[in-house]
Structure formats: C-alpha cells, structure tokens
Amino acid sequence: MMAADQAAEDLFLELLHAFEQQGRNVSDKKNAPTYAPTMFAAYPQGNGTTRKAFSDAMARLFASRKIRVETYGRPSRPYTKLVATTPK
C-alpha cells in the first residue's frame, strides 16, 4: 500500500509539473472544472490512476507541504492554482 501511495504522489507531482510547463493551471477545489485529480485521471499519462488515488495523494502532498495554493491574476479578481513547492 505504501508503494502505491508513493507512486501516486510521484505521478501527481510529475503531472503537476507537466501542466505547469504547458501553462495549464489546476485547482484544489473539488467543484472546479480544473480540479487536479480529475484532470490528471483523465490525462493519458495518468496511467490509469483513479481520481480518488490522486485526491488522496493531493491531501498527503498538502500535509507534507510539497504542494501549495498560489494566488494569481488581478487583485480585484484573484484566481488560485496548485504549485509544487519543490522544483522538479
């Protein structure tokens, strides 16, 4: 179980980095159309990992402070996105 959790976390960080490189922002908000676990599970490089596995990995990554939410956009209409705290 521990190896599967670590693999999901590594894949989450890898896909987060790939999305950042493409200029695609993902969210931590469950109802957002860009909810990271949903986006990553649907992505071909997601390797069949489920949305639930990505969601659990995201929670663990927040707890270990490997990812965080960053604000961007106009001050009058800010947006948020997920970013890795450790460079890839």
PDB file of N, CA, C and O in Angstrom, chain B, residues numbered from 101:
ATOM      1  N   MET B 101       0.827  -1.187   0.000  1.00  0.00           N
ATOM      2  CA  MET B 101       0.000   0.000   0.000  1.00  0.00           C
ATOM      3  C   MET B 101       0.879   1.263   0.000  1.00  0.00           C
ATOM      4  O   MET B 101       0.583   2.244  -0.683  1.00  0.00           O
ATOM      5  N   MET B 102       1.945   1.212   0.767  1.00  0.00           N
ATOM      6  CA  MET B 102       2.823   2.369   0.867  1.00  0.00           C
ATOM      7  C   MET B 102       3.464   2.696  -0.485  1.00  0.00           C
ATOM      8  O   MET B 102       3.603   3.869  -0.834  1.00  0.00           O
ATOM      9  N   ALA B 103       3.848   1.691  -1.233  1.00  0.00           N
ATOM     10  CA  ALA B 103       4.474   1.901  -2.541  1.00  0.00           C
ATOM     11  C   ALA B 103       3.472   2.511  -3.517  1.00  0.00           C
ATOM     12  O   ALA B 103       3.832   3.375  -4.316  1.00  0.00           O
ATOM     13  N   ALA B 104       2.224   2.069  -3.455  1.00  0.00           N
ATOM     14  CA  ALA B 104       1.189   2.616  -4.339  1.00  0.00           C
ATOM     15  C   ALA B 104       0.927   4.079  -4.003  1.00  0.00           C
ATOM     16  O   ALA B 104       0.742   4.905  -4.897  1.00  0.00           O
ATOM     17  N   ASP B 105       0.912   4.399  -2.703  1.00  0.00           N
ATOM     18  CA  ASP B 105       0.716   5.791  -2.289  1.00  0.00           C
ATOM     19  C   ASP B 105       1.854   6.670  -2.791  1.00  0.00           C
ATOM     20  O   ASP B 105       1.625   7.765  -3.304  1.00  0.00           O
ATOM     21  N   GLN B 106       3.074   6.185  -2.641  1.00  0.00           N
ATOM     22  CA  GLN B 106       4.239   6.950  -3.088  1.00  0.00           C
ATOM     23  C   GLN B 106       4.229   7.119  -4.605  1.00  0.00           C
ATOM     24  O   GLN B 106       4.583   8.182  -5.114  1.00  0.00           O
ATOM     25  N   ALA B 107       3.830   6.085  -5.322  1.00  0.00           N
ATOM     26  CA  ALA B 107       3.754   6.165  -6.782  1.00  0.00           C
ATOM     27  C   ALA B 107       2.717   7.195  -7.209  1.00  0.00           C
ATOM     28  O   ALA B 107       2.948   7.948  -8.155  1.00  0.00           O
ATOM     29  N   ALA B 108       1.577   7.238  -6.522  1.00  0.00           N
ATOM     30  CA  ALA B 108       0.530   8.212  -6.848  1.00  0.00           C
ATOM     31  C   ALA B 108       1.013   9.632  -6.567  1.00  0.00           C
ATOM     32  O   ALA B 108       0.734  10.548  -7.341  1.00  0.00           O
ATOM     33  N   GLU B 109       1.735   9.820  -5.463  1.00  0.00           N
ATOM     34  CA  GLU B 109       2.274  11.142  -5.147  1.00  0.00           C
ATOM     35  C   GLU B 109       3.302  11.580  -6.189  1.00  0.00           C
ATOM     36  O   GLU B 109       3.287  12.722  -6.649  1.00  0.00           O
ATOM     37  N   ASP B 110       4.187  10.664  -6.551  1.00  0.00           N
ATOM     38  CA  ASP B 110       5.201  10.991  -7.569  1.00  0.00           C
ATOM     39  C   ASP B 110       4.553  11.343  -8.902  1.00  0.00           C
ATOM     40  O   ASP B 110       4.961  12.297  -9.565  1.00  0.00           O
ATOM     41  N   LEU B 111       3.539  10.568  -9.291  1.00  0.00           N
ATOM     42  CA  LEU B 111       2.842  10.832 -10.550  1.00  0.00           C
ATOM     43  C   LEU B 111       2.103  12.163 -10.478  1.00  0.00           C
ATOM     44  O   LEU B 111       2.086  12.917 -11.451  1.00  0.00           O
ATOM     45  N   PHE B 112       1.490  12.458  -9.328  1.00  0.00           N
ATOM     46  CA  PHE B 112       0.793  13.733  -9.151  1.00  0.00           C
ATOM     47  C   PHE B 112       1.767  14.889  -9.373  1.00  0.00           C
ATOM     48  O   PHE B 112       1.467  15.822 -10.119  1.00  0.00           O
ATOM     49  N   LEU B 113       2.934  14.827  -8.725  1.00  0.00           N
ATOM     50  CA  LEU B 113       3.926  15.896  -8.876  1.00  0.00           C
ATOM     51  C   LEU B 113       4.438  15.990 -10.313  1.00  0.00           C
ATOM     52  O   LEU B 113       4.652  17.084 -10.835  1.00  0.00           O
ATOM     53  N   GLU B 114       4.631  14.843 -10.939  1.00  0.00           N
ATOM     54  CA  GLU B 114       5.100  14.821 -12.328  1.00  0.00           C
ATOM     55  C   GLU B 114       4.070  15.477 -13.254  1.00  0.00           C
ATOM     56  O   GLU B 114       4.428  16.283 -14.113  1.00  0.00           O
ATOM     57  N   LEU B 115       2.801  15.134 -13.078  1.00  0.00           N
ATOM     58  CA  LEU B 115       1.759  15.718 -13.921  1.00  0.00           C
ATOM     59  C   LEU B 115       1.555  17.196 -13.605  1.00  0.00           C
ATOM     60  O   LEU B 115       1.291  17.990 -14.508  1.00  0.00           O
ATOM     61  N   LEU B 116       1.672  17.571 -12.342  1.00  0.00           N
ATOM     62  CA  LEU B 116       1.561  18.986 -11.975  1.00  0.00           C
ATOM     63  C   LEU B 116       2.652  19.787 -12.679  1.00  0.00           C
ATOM     64  O   LEU B 116       2.396  20.869 -13.208  1.00  0.00           O
ATOM     65  N   HIS B 117       3.854  19.253 -12.680  1.00  0.00           N
ATOM     66  CA  HIS B 117       4.963  19.919 -13.367  1.00  0.00           C
ATOM     67  C   HIS B 117       4.689  20.004 -14.881  1.00  0.00           C
ATOM     68  O   HIS B 117       4.923  21.044 -15.497  1.00  0.00           O
ATOM     69  N   ALA B 118       4.197  18.920 -15.469  1.00  0.00           N
ATOM     70  CA  ALA B 118       3.902  18.914 -16.903  1.00  0.00           C
ATOM     71  C   ALA B 118       2.825  19.947 -17.240  1.00  0.00           C
ATOM     72  O   ALA B 118       2.944  20.660 -18.237  1.00  0.00           O
ATOM     73  N   PHE B 119       1.786  20.032 -16.424  1.00  0.00           N
ATOM     74  CA  PHE B 119       0.728  21.002 -16.664  1.00  0.00           C
ATOM     75  C   PHE B 119       1.271  22.427 -16.525  1.00  0.00           C
ATOM     76  O   PHE B 119       0.917  23.300 -17.317  1.00  0.00           O
ATOM     77  N   GLU B 120       2.124  22.670 -15.529  1.00  0.00           N
ATOM     78  CA  GLU B 120       2.718  23.999 -15.361  1.00  0.00           C
ATOM     79  C   GLU B 120       3.541  24.377 -16.585  1.00  0.00           C
ATOM     80  O   GLU B 120       3.476  25.515 -17.051  1.00  0.00           O
ATOM     81  N   GLN B 121       4.315  23.428 -17.110  1.00  0.00           N
ATOM     82  CA  GLN B 121       5.140  23.675 -18.297  1.00  0.00           C
ATOM     83  C   GLN B 121       4.285  24.013 -19.511  1.00  0.00           C
ATOM     84  O   GLN B 121       4.719  24.758 -20.389  1.00  0.00           O
ATOM     85  N   GLN B 122       3.072  23.468 -19.564  1.00  0.00           N
ATOM     86  CA  GLN B 122       2.152  23.724 -20.672  1.00  0.00           C
ATOM     87  C   GLN B 122       1.329  24.989 -20.453  1.00  0.00           C
ATOM     88  O   GLN B 122       0.565  25.393 -21.329  1.00  0.00           O
ATOM     89  N   GLY B 123       1.483  25.614 -19.287  1.00  0.00           N
ATOM     90  CA  GLY B 123       0.709  26.818 -18.989  1.00  0.00           C
ATOM     91  C   GLY B 123      -0.715  26.512 -18.577  1.00  0.00           C
ATOM     92  O   GLY B 123      -1.584  27.380 -18.662  1.00  0.00           O
ATOM     93  N   ARG B 124      -0.972  25.283 -18.129  1.00  0.00           N
ATOM     94  CA  ARG B 124      -2.315  24.864 -17.722  1.00  0.00           C
ATOM     95  C   ARG B 124      -2.377  24.827 -16.202  1.00  0.00           C
ATOM     96  O   ARG B 124      -1.610  24.113 -15.555  1.00  0.00           O
ATOM     97  N   ASN B 125      -3.297  25.601 -15.641  1.00  0.00           N
ATOM     98  CA  ASN B 125      -3.447  25.654 -14.193  1.00  0.00           C
ATOM     99  C   ASN B 125      -4.461  24.618 -13.733  1.00  0.00           C
ATOM    100  O   ASN B 125      -5.459  24.365 -14.407  1.00  0.00           O
ATOM    101  N   VAL B 126      -4.191  24.022 -12.573  1.00  0.00           N
ATOM    102  CA  VAL B 126      -5.128  23.086 -11.964  1.00  0.00           C
ATOM    103  C   VAL B 126      -5.472  23.585 -10.570  1.00  0.00           C
ATOM    104  O   VAL B 126      -4.714  24.338  -9.958  1.00  0.00           O
ATOM    105  N   SER B 127      -6.622  23.155 -10.084  1.00  0.00           N
ATOM    106  CA  SER B 127      -7.164  23.664  -8.837  1.00  0.00           C
ATOM    107  C   SER B 127      -7.257  22.579  -7.776  1.00  0.00           C
ATOM    108  O   SER B 127      -7.258  21.385  -8.076  1.00  0.00           O
ATOM    109  N   ASP B 128      -7.335  23.030  -6.522  1.00  0.00           N
ATOM    110  CA  ASP B 128      -7.571  22.125  -5.408  1.00  0.00           C
ATOM    111  C   ASP B 128      -9.051  22.072  -5.039  1.00  0.00           C
ATOM    112  O   ASP B 128      -9.442  21.300  -4.163  1.00  0.00           O
ATOM    113  N   LYS B 129      -9.866  22.877  -5.692  1.00  0.00           N
ATOM    114  CA  LYS B 129     -11.294  22.960  -5.387  1.00  0.00           C
ATOM    115  C   LYS B 129     -12.066  21.854  -6.118  1.00  0.00           C
ATOM    116  O   LYS B 129     -11.994  21.730  -7.341  1.00  0.00           O
ATOM    117  N   LYS B 130     -12.801  21.058  -5.341  1.00  0.00           N
ATOM    118  CA  LYS B 130     -13.495  19.890  -5.883  1.00  0.00           C
ATOM    119  C   LYS B 130     -14.478  20.207  -7.002  1.00  0.00           C
ATOM    120  O   LYS B 130     -14.622  19.418  -7.936  1.00  0.00           O
ATOM    121  N   ASN B 131     -15.151  21.337  -6.924  1.00  0.00           N
ATOM    122  CA  ASN B 131     -16.175  21.667  -7.921  1.00  0.00           C
ATOM    123  C   ASN B 131     -15.641  22.449  -9.117  1.00  0.00           C
ATOM    124  O   ASN B 131     -16.399  22.796 -10.022  1.00  0.00           O
ATOM    125  N   ALA B 132     -14.355  22.722  -9.123  1.00  0.00           N
ATOM    126  CA  ALA B 132     -13.757  23.470 -10.233  1.00  0.00           C
ATOM    127  C   ALA B 132     -13.619  22.568 -11.457  1.00  0.00           C
ATOM    128  O   ALA B 132     -13.350  21.375 -11.316  1.00  0.00           O
ATOM    129  N   PRO B 133     -13.797  23.118 -12.647  1.00  0.00           N
ATOM    130  CA  PRO B 133     -13.614  22.299 -13.851  1.00  0.00           C
ATOM    131  C   PRO B 133     -12.158  21.868 -14.047  1.00  0.00           C
ATOM    132  O   PRO B 133     -11.874  20.960 -14.827  1.00  0.00           O
ATOM    133  N   THR B 134     -11.248  22.521 -13.341  1.00  0.00           N
ATOM    134  CA  THR B 134      -9.827  22.173 -13.452  1.00  0.00           C
ATOM    135  C   THR B 134      -9.323  21.485 -12.181  1.00  0.00           C
ATOM    136  O   THR B 134      -8.147  21.609 -11.839  1.00  0.00           O
ATOM    137  N   TYR B 135     -10.194  20.768 -11.485  1.00  0.00           N
ATOM    138  CA  TYR B 135      -9.811  20.041 -10.268  1.00  0.00           C
ATOM    139  C   TYR B 135      -8.698  19.062 -10.625  1.00  0.00           C
ATOM    140  O   TYR B 135      -8.874  18.191 -11.476  1.00  0.00           O
ATOM    141  N   ALA B 136      -7.553  19.214  -9.967  1.00  0.00           N
ATOM    142  CA  ALA B 136      -6.345  18.469 -10.326  1.00  0.00           C
ATOM    143  C   ALA B 136      -6.555  16.950 -10.406  1.00  0.00           C
ATOM    144  O   ALA B 136      -6.176  16.357 -11.416  1.00  0.00           O
ATOM    145  N   PRO B 137      -7.137  16.293  -9.398  1.00  0.00           N
ATOM    146  CA  PRO B 137      -7.303  14.838  -9.507  1.00  0.00           C
ATOM    147  C   PRO B 137      -8.140  14.403 -10.718  1.00  0.00           C
ATOM    148  O   PRO B 137      -7.842  13.386 -11.344  1.00  0.00           O
ATOM    149  N   THR B 138      -9.165  15.157 -11.042  1.00  0.00           N
ATOM    150  CA  THR B 138      -9.991  14.822 -12.207  1.00  0.00           C
ATOM    151  C   THR B 138      -9.216  15.013 -13.502  1.00  0.00           C
ATOM    152  O   THR B 138      -9.265  14.173 -14.400  1.00  0.00           O
ATOM    153  N   MET B 139      -8.498  16.132 -13.584  1.00  0.00           N
ATOM    154  CA  MET B 139      -7.705  16.413 -14.789  1.00  0.00           C
ATOM    155  C   MET B 139      -6.617  15.357 -14.984  1.00  0.00           C
ATOM    156  O   MET B 139      -6.413  14.875 -16.098  1.00  0.00           O
ATOM    157  N   PHE B 140      -5.922  14.997 -13.911  1.00  0.00           N
ATOM    158  CA  PHE B 140      -4.824  14.045 -14.003  1.00  0.00           C
ATOM    159  C   PHE B 140      -5.317  12.640 -14.328  1.00  0.00           C
ATOM    160  O   PHE B 140      -4.668  11.915 -15.082  1.00  0.00           O
ATOM    161  N   ALA B 141      -6.457  12.250 -13.767  1.00  0.00           N
ATOM    162  CA  ALA B 141      -7.009  10.916 -14.035  1.00  0.00           C
ATOM    163  C   ALA B 141      -7.430  10.783 -15.496  1.00  0.00           C
ATOM    164  O   ALA B 141      -7.353   9.697 -16.069  1.00  0.00           O
ATOM    165  N   ALA B 142      -7.874  11.880 -16.095  1.00  0.00           N
ATOM    166  CA  ALA B 142      -8.313  11.855 -17.491  1.00  0.00           C
ATOM    167  C   ALA B 142      -7.154  11.997 -18.472  1.00  0.00           C
ATOM    168  O   ALA B 142      -7.320  11.736 -19.664  1.00  0.00           O
ATOM    169  N   TYR B 143      -6.000  12.402 -17.994  1.00  0.00           N
ATOM    170  CA  TYR B 143      -4.830  12.636 -18.841  1.00  0.00           C
ATOM    171  C   TYR B 143      -4.209  11.296 -19.242  1.00  0.00           C
ATOM    172  O   TYR B 143      -4.117  10.399 -18.404  1.00  0.00           O
ATOM    173  N   PRO B 144      -3.784  11.132 -20.485  1.00  0.00           N
ATOM    174  CA  PRO B 144      -3.211   9.850 -20.923  1.00  0.00           C
ATOM    175  C   PRO B 144      -2.019   9.390 -20.089  1.00  0.00           C
ATOM    176  O   PRO B 144      -1.840   8.189 -19.884  1.00  0.00           O
ATOM    177  N   GLN B 145      -1.208  10.318 -19.607  1.00  0.00           N
ATOM    178  CA  GLN B 145      -0.056   9.939 -18.788  1.00  0.00           C
ATOM    179  C   GLN B 145      -0.441   9.622 -17.348  1.00  0.00           C
ATOM    180  O   GLN B 145       0.427   9.346 -16.520  1.00  0.00           O
ATOM    181  N   GLY B 146      -1.731   9.661 -17.044  1.00  0.00           N
ATOM    182  CA  GLY B 146      -2.220   9.319 -15.717  1.00  0.00           C
ATOM    183  C   GLY B 146      -2.085   7.838 -15.409  1.00  0.00           C
ATOM    184  O   GLY B 146      -2.266   7.421 -14.265  1.00  0.00           O
ATOM    185  N   ASN B 147      -1.769   7.043 -16.419  1.00  0.00           N
ATOM    186  CA  ASN B 147      -1.502   5.606 -16.265  1.00  0.00           C
ATOM    187  C   ASN B 147      -2.616   4.840 -15.554  1.00  0.00           C
ATOM    188  O   ASN B 147      -2.341   3.884 -14.830  1.00  0.00           O
ATOM    189  N   GLY B 148      -3.858   5.246 -15.752  1.00  0.00           N
ATOM    190  CA  GLY B 148      -4.976   4.523 -15.155  1.00  0.00           C
ATOM    191  C   GLY B 148      -5.183   4.792 -13.678  1.00  0.00           C
ATOM    192  O   GLY B 148      -6.009   4.134 -13.045  1.00  0.00           O
ATOM    193  N   THR B 149      -4.454   5.745 -13.112  1.00  0.00           N
ATOM    194  CA  THR B 149      -4.633   6.103 -11.707  1.00  0.00           C
ATOM    195  C   THR B 149      -5.987   6.779 -11.547  1.00  0.00           C
ATOM    196  O   THR B 149      -6.358   7.630 -12.355  1.00  0.00           O
ATOM    197  N   THR B 150      -6.720   6.404 -10.512  1.00  0.00           N
ATOM    198  CA  THR B 150      -8.068   6.930 -10.322  1.00  0.00           C
ATOM    199  C   THR B 150      -8.061   8.328  -9.732  1.00  0.00           C
ATOM    200  O   THR B 150      -7.066   8.784  -9.168  1.00  0.00           O
ATOM    201  N   ARG B 151      -9.192   8.990  -9.875  1.00  0.00           N
ATOM    202  CA  ARG B 151      -9.367  10.318  -9.300  1.00  0.00           C
ATOM    203  C   ARG B 151      -9.221  10.250  -7.787  1.00  0.00           C
ATOM    204  O   ARG B 151      -8.638  11.146  -7.176  1.00  0.00           O
ATOM    205  N   LYS B 152      -9.743   9.198  -7.184  1.00  0.00           N
ATOM    206  CA  LYS B 152      -9.651   9.014  -5.727  1.00  0.00           C
ATOM    207  C   LYS B 152      -8.191   8.883  -5.285  1.00  0.00           C
ATOM    208  O   LYS B 152      -7.791   9.475  -4.282  1.00  0.00           O
ATOM    209  N   ALA B 153      -7.406   8.118  -6.023  1.00  0.00           N
ATOM    210  CA  ALA B 153      -5.991   7.953  -5.679  1.00  0.00           C
ATOM    211  C   ALA B 153      -5.254   9.284  -5.790  1.00  0.00           C
ATOM    212  O   ALA B 153      -4.418   9.606  -4.946  1.00  0.00           O
ATOM    213  N   PHE B 154      -5.568  10.060  -6.838  1.00  0.00           N
ATOM    214  CA  PHE B 154      -4.948  11.382  -6.983  1.00  0.00           C
ATOM    215  C   PHE B 154      -5.414  12.335  -5.882  1.00  0.00           C
ATOM    216  O   PHE B 154      -4.626  13.137  -5.382  1.00  0.00           O
ATOM    217  N   SER B 155      -6.683  12.249  -5.505  1.00  0.00           N
ATOM    218  CA  SER B 155      -7.215  13.092  -4.442  1.00  0.00           C
ATOM    219  C   SER B 155      -6.528  12.786  -3.112  1.00  0.00           C
ATOM    220  O   SER B 155      -6.163  13.703  -2.377  1.00  0.00           O
ATOM    221  N   ASP B 156      -6.352  11.514  -2.804  1.00  0.00           N
ATOM    222  CA  ASP B 156      -5.646  11.115  -1.583  1.00  0.00           C
ATOM    223  C   ASP B 156      -4.186  11.568  -1.630  1.00  0.00           C
ATOM    224  O   ASP B 156      -3.639  12.026  -0.627  1.00  0.00           O
ATOM    225  N   ALA B 157      -3.563  11.436  -2.798  1.00  0.00           N
ATOM    226  CA  ALA B 157      -2.171  11.867  -2.956  1.00  0.00           C
ATOM    227  C   ALA B 157      -2.062  13.374  -2.749  1.00  0.00           C
ATOM    228  O   ALA B 157      -1.114  13.848  -2.123  1.00  0.00           O
ATOM    229  N   MET B 158      -3.028  14.127  -3.273  1.00  0.00           N
ATOM    230  CA  MET B 158      -3.016  15.575  -3.114  1.00  0.00           C
ATOM    231  C   MET B 158      -3.106  15.947  -1.628  1.00  0.00           C
ATOM    232  O   MET B 158      -2.410  16.857  -1.176  1.00  0.00           O
ATOM    233  N   ALA B 159      -3.945  15.262  -0.879  1.00  0.00           N
ATOM    234  CA  ALA B 159      -4.075  15.529   0.556  1.00  0.00           C
ATOM    235  C   ALA B 159      -2.757  15.255   1.281  1.00  0.00           C
ATOM    236  O   ALA B 159      -2.345  16.030   2.144  1.00  0.00           O
ATOM    237  N   ARG B 160      -2.105  14.160   0.929  1.00  0.00           N
ATOM    238  CA  ARG B 160      -0.816  13.839   1.556  1.00  0.00           C
ATOM    239  C   ARG B 160       0.255  14.863   1.178  1.00  0.00           C
ATOM    240  O   ARG B 160       1.078  15.243   2.011  1.00  0.00           O
ATOM    241  N   LEU B 161       0.241  15.307  -0.080  1.00  0.00           N
ATOM    242  CA  LEU B 161       1.223  16.294  -0.529  1.00  0.00           C
ATOM    243  C   LEU B 161       1.014  17.645   0.155  1.00  0.00           C
ATOM    244  O   LEU B 161       1.985  18.334   0.467  1.00  0.00           O
ATOM    245  N   PHE B 162      -0.240  18.028   0.389  1.00  0.00           N
ATOM    246  CA  PHE B 162      -0.513  19.247   1.151  1.00  0.00           C
ATOM    247  C   PHE B 162       0.011  19.085   2.577  1.00  0.00           C
ATOM    248  O   PHE B 162       0.640  19.995   3.117  1.00  0.00           O
ATOM    249  N   ALA B 163      -0.245  17.940   3.179  1.00  0.00           N
ATOM    250  CA  ALA B 163       0.174  17.689   4.560  1.00  0.00           C
ATOM    251  C   ALA B 163       1.698  17.725   4.700  1.00  0.00           C
ATOM    252  O   ALA B 163       2.224  18.193   5.709  1.00  0.00           O
ATOM    253  N   SER B 164       2.393  17.232   3.692  1.00  0.00           N
ATOM    254  CA  SER B 164       3.859  17.224   3.740  1.00  0.00           C
ATOM    255  C   SER B 164       4.463  18.508   3.154  1.00  0.00           C
ATOM    256  O   SER B 164       5.682  18.640   3.045  1.00  0.00           O
ATOM    257  N   ARG B 165       3.591  19.444   2.781  1.00  0.00           N
ATOM    258  CA  ARG B 165       3.990  20.759   2.251  1.00  0.00           C
ATOM    259  C   ARG B 165       4.815  20.678   0.969  1.00  0.00           C
ATOM    260  O   ARG B 165       5.716  21.486   0.744  1.00  0.00           O
ATOM    261  N   LYS B 166       4.496  19.697   0.138  1.00  0.00           N
ATOM    262  CA  LYS B 166       5.177  19.578  -1.154  1.00  0.00           C
ATOM    263  C   LYS B 166       4.430  20.332  -2.249  1.00  0.00           C
ATOM    264  O   LYS B 166       4.990  20.613  -3.308  1.00  0.00           O
ATOM    265  N   ILE B 167       3.155  20.661  -1.990  1.00  0.00           N
ATOM    266  CA  ILE B 167       2.372  21.491  -2.904  1.00  0.00           C
ATOM    267  C   ILE B 167       1.684  22.562  -2.073  1.00  0.00           C
ATOM    268  O   ILE B 167       1.513  22.426  -0.861  1.00  0.00           O
ATOM    269  N   ARG B 168       1.293  23.635  -2.760  1.00  0.00           N
ATOM    270  CA  ARG B 168       0.571  24.712  -2.087  1.00  0.00           C
ATOM    271  C   ARG B 168      -0.335  25.405  -3.096  1.00  0.00           C
ATOM    272  O   ARG B 168      -0.231  25.182  -4.302  1.00  0.00           O
ATOM    273  N   VAL B 169      -1.218  26.241  -2.587  1.00  0.00           N
ATOM    274  CA  VAL B 169      -2.109  27.033  -3.433  1.00  0.00           C
ATOM    275  C   VAL B 169      -1.489  28.408  -3.587  1.00  0.00           C
ATOM    276  O   VAL B 169      -1.074  29.031  -2.610  1.00  0.00           O
ATOM    277  N   GLU B 170      -1.433  28.871  -4.824  1.00  0.00           N
ATOM    278  CA  GLU B 170      -0.862  30.186  -5.127  1.00  0.00           C
ATOM    279  C   GLU B 170      -1.929  31.052  -5.775  1.00  0.00           C
ATOM    280  O   GLU B 170      -2.720  30.571  -6.586  1.00  0.00           O
ATOM    281  N   THR B 171      -1.950  32.317  -5.420  1.00  0.00           N
ATOM    282  CA  THR B 171      -2.895  33.276  -5.996  1.00  0.00           C
ATOM    283  C   THR B 171      -2.238  33.970  -7.175  1.00  0.00           C
ATOM    284  O   THR B 171      -1.054  34.303  -7.135  1.00  0.00           O
ATOM    285  N   TYR B 172      -3.015  34.183  -8.220  1.00  0.00           N
ATOM    286  CA  TYR B 172      -2.523  34.907  -9.391  1.00  0.00           C
ATOM    287  C   TYR B 172      -3.671  35.695  -9.992  1.00  0.00           C
ATOM    288  O   TYR B 172      -4.824  35.513  -9.601  1.00  0.00           O
ATOM    289  N   GLY B 173      -3.366  36.568 -10.936  1.00  0.00           N
ATOM    290  CA  GLY B 173      -4.395  37.353 -11.608  1.00  0.00           C
ATOM    291  C   GLY B 173      -4.499  38.756 -11.035  1.00  0.00           C
ATOM    292  O   GLY B 173      -3.648  39.193 -10.260  1.00  0.00           O
ATOM    293  N   ARG B 174      -5.536  39.438 -11.422  1.00  0.00           N
ATOM    294  CA  ARG B 174      -5.760  40.814 -10.966  1.00  0.00           C
ATOM    295  C   ARG B 174      -6.106  40.833  -9.477  1.00  0.00           C
ATOM    296  O   ARG B 174      -6.777  39.922  -8.991  1.00  0.00           O
ATOM    297  N   PRO B 175      -5.666  41.843  -8.757  1.00  0.00           N
ATOM    298  CA  PRO B 175      -6.022  41.932  -7.337  1.00  0.00           C
ATOM    299  C   PRO B 175      -7.534  42.028  -7.114  1.00  0.00           C
ATOM    300  O   PRO B 175      -8.046  41.566  -6.094  1.00  0.00           O
ATOM    301  N   SER B 176      -8.233  42.623  -8.061  1.00  0.00           N
ATOM    302  CA  SER B 176      -9.678  42.756  -7.916  1.00  0.00           C
ATOM    303  C   SER B 176     -10.424  41.454  -8.241  1.00  0.00           C
ATOM    304  O   SER B 176     -11.586  41.294  -7.866  1.00  0.00           O
ATOM    305  N   ARG B 177      -9.760  40.531  -8.933  1.00  0.00           N
ATOM    306  CA  ARG B 177     -10.370  39.245  -9.288  1.00  0.00           C
ATOM    307  C   ARG B 177      -9.294  38.160  -9.245  1.00  0.00           C
ATOM    308  O   ARG B 177      -8.878  37.654 -10.288  1.00  0.00           O
ATOM    309  N   PRO B 178      -8.850  37.806  -8.051  1.00  0.00           N
ATOM    310  CA  PRO B 178      -7.769  36.817  -7.955  1.00  0.00           C
ATOM    311  C   PRO B 178      -8.245  35.400  -8.274  1.00  0.00           C
ATOM    312  O   PRO B 178      -9.409  35.056  -8.064  1.00  0.00           O
ATOM    313  N   TYR B 179      -7.335  34.603  -8.777  1.00  0.00           N
ATOM    314  CA  TYR B 179      -7.560  33.193  -9.047  1.00  0.00           C
ATOM    315  C   TYR B 179      -6.527  32.402  -8.250  1.00  0.00           C
ATOM    316  O   TYR B 179      -5.535  32.960  -7.781  1.00  0.00           O
ATOM    317  N   THR B 180      -6.763  31.115  -8.103  1.00  0.00           N
ATOM    318  CA  THR B 180      -5.795  30.272  -7.404  1.00  0.00           C
ATOM    319  C   THR B 180      -5.409  29.101  -8.285  1.00  0.00           C
ATOM    320  O   THR B 180      -6.154  28.695  -9.177  1.00  0.00           O
ATOM    321  N   LYS B 181      -4.219  28.563  -8.014  1.00  0.00           N
ATOM    322  CA  LYS B 181      -3.741  27.392  -8.734  1.00  0.00           C
ATOM    323  C   LYS B 181      -2.830  26.596  -7.816  1.00  0.00           C
ATOM    324  O   LYS B 181      -2.289  27.131  -6.848  1.00  0.00           O
ATOM    325  N   LEU B 182      -2.663  25.315  -8.124  1.00  0.00           N
ATOM    326  CA  LEU B 182      -1.741  24.470  -7.382  1.00  0.00           C
ATOM    327  C   LEU B 182      -0.346  24.624  -7.950  1.00  0.00           C
ATOM    328  O   LEU B 182      -0.165  24.690  -9.166  1.00  0.00           O
ATOM    329  N   VAL B 183       0.640  24.680  -7.070  1.00  0.00           N
ATOM    330  CA  VAL B 183       2.039  24.713  -7.491  1.00  0.00           C
ATOM    331  C   VAL B 183       2.847  23.804  -6.561  1.00  0.00           C
ATOM    332  O   VAL B 183       2.505  23.625  -5.392  1.00  0.00           O
ATOM    333  N   ALA B 184       3.901  23.250  -7.095  1.00  0.00           N
ATOM    334  CA  ALA B 184       4.812  22.427  -6.296  1.00  0.00           C
ATOM    335  C   ALA B 184       5.752  23.342  -5.535  1.00  0.00           C
ATOM    336  O   ALA B 184       6.217  24.343  -6.080  1.00  0.00           O
ATOM    337  N   THR B 185       6.037  23.014  -4.287  1.00  0.00           N
ATOM    338  CA  THR B 185       6.959  23.829  -3.503  1.00  0.00           C
ATOM    339  C   THR B 185       8.395  23.405  -3.735  1.00  0.00           C
ATOM    340  O   THR B 185       9.324  24.166  -3.466  1.00  0.00           O
ATOM    341  N   THR B 186       8.579  22.184  -4.238  1.00  0.00           N
ATOM    342  CA  THR B 186       9.912  21.688  -4.552  1.00  0.00           C
ATOM    343  C   THR B 186      10.085  21.669  -6.061  1.00  0.00           C
ATOM    344  O   THR B 186       9.219  21.142  -6.760  1.00  0.00           O
ATOM    345  N   PRO B 187      11.162  22.218  -6.585  1.00  0.00           N
ATOM    346  CA  PRO B 187      11.349  22.223  -8.037  1.00  0.00           C
ATOM    347  C   PRO B 187      11.531  20.813  -8.569  1.00  0.00           C
ATOM    348  O   PRO B 187      12.081  19.947  -7.889  1.00  0.00           O
ATOM    349  N   LYS B 188      11.073  20.593  -9.770  1.00  0.00           N
ATOM    350  CA  LYS B 188      11.167  19.271 -10.422  1.00  0.00           C
ATOM    351  C   LYS B 188      12.486  19.154 -11.101  1.00  0.00           C
ATOM    352  O   LYS B 188      12.778  18.126 -11.711  1.00  0.00           O
TER     353      LYS B 188
END
